[in-house]
Amino acid sequence: MKDTFDPPQSQPDTLTAREWVSTLSKYREPSQWRSSFELGITVGPFVALWALAWWTMSISPWLALAISIGNAAFLLRLFCIQHDCGHGSFFKSRTASDWVGRVLGVLTLTPYDVWRRSHSIHHSSSGNLSKRGIGDIHTMTVAEYKASNWLQRFQYRLYRNPIILFGLGPGYIFFLQNRLPVGLMESAKYWISAMSTNAAILVALTVIWYFGGLGPILLIFLPTTLLAATAGMWLFYVQHQFEDAHWNEDEDWEMHEAALHGSSHYVMPRPLQWLSANIGIHHVHHLYSRIPFYRLPEVLRDHAYLADANKLTIRESLACARLHLWDDDSKQLLSFAQAKSLCAKSPPI
């Protein structure tokens, strides 16, 4: 990995997404030392802050709560490392990646093998209007919304409401939905993954309750997990739900084009970029998911086109929360108000 910040190489913007794959392949090799180091400097502070929060409960529950809230950042980073394990990009050994991912899945309340499969489906169908439903945020087209009855529209509006999506949604997904292999119910493998993760979580919570009662669960476990889940939900949302995203029906959909143009480059301050394990460089990740997260900035340093593509600042991302419907004509994600204005001459939305 480079230690210096060389000027980005000039790269013609006429290069196709598929051609970029060949260019990016040279970044795919992980470093055993670097991966172990990244894991250590994330697990270490997470465990230390958990212990510190538990110790400070005898001094002030509010102080314990504050530490727990801060520790959510390290839990989020652990989830991002688990994410790399799922892509086989964290260690050269797939077995090592999988077992690290399974252990981290207990901390993140995410059955690793279930998540890995659903996330693989997400990568192989992202931006494909004909293959929505697993591993993505449900998105209707303007035409589909117009053709829906009042109940379907109400349910969709409720689902896309920020209070539901980013308030209640993360808790529902990580505390309830993840307890079952949703979408993969027919395979014993995924039932084993979900149930073994559930059993490990139950054992951990039982030990915590035995030694500390409900206090550590209510003041440390719940706040840390909920805040990390909420942050993760927001990051996943803005990675694909932005105005100039990329969606097509199956016959016009191409995986590499959808990966490059349908994923954002979420520009964050360096501390947030570090805590989220560079997941904001999502367009590069989707285009070549075998690149370890710590090598993604290297790609941007080397290639000016990718460094400038699909940029989305934190301020700009806030407006994405009001975008809900994909318009196949303008090729943009619209708000309900914009869709209504667009269809003013048609039956009202």
Secondary structure, 3 states (H helix, E strand, C coil): CCCCCCCCECCCCCCCHHHHHHHHHHHCCCCHHHHHHHHHHHHHHHHHHHHHHHHHCCCCHHHHHHHHHHHHHHHHHHHHHHHHHHCCCCCCCHHHHHHHHHHHHHHCCCCHHHHHHHHHHHHHHCCEHHHCCCCCCCCEEHHHHHHCCHHHHHHHHHHHCHHHHHHHHHHHHHHHHHHCCCCCCCCHHHHHHHHHHHHHHHHHHHHHHHHHCHHHHHHHHHHHHHHHHHHHHHHHHHHHCCCCCCCECHHHCCHHHHHHHCCCEEECCHHHHHHCCCCCEHHHHHHCCCCCHHHHHHHHHHEHHHHHCCEEEHHHHHHHHHCCEEECCCCEEECHHHHHHHCCCCCCC
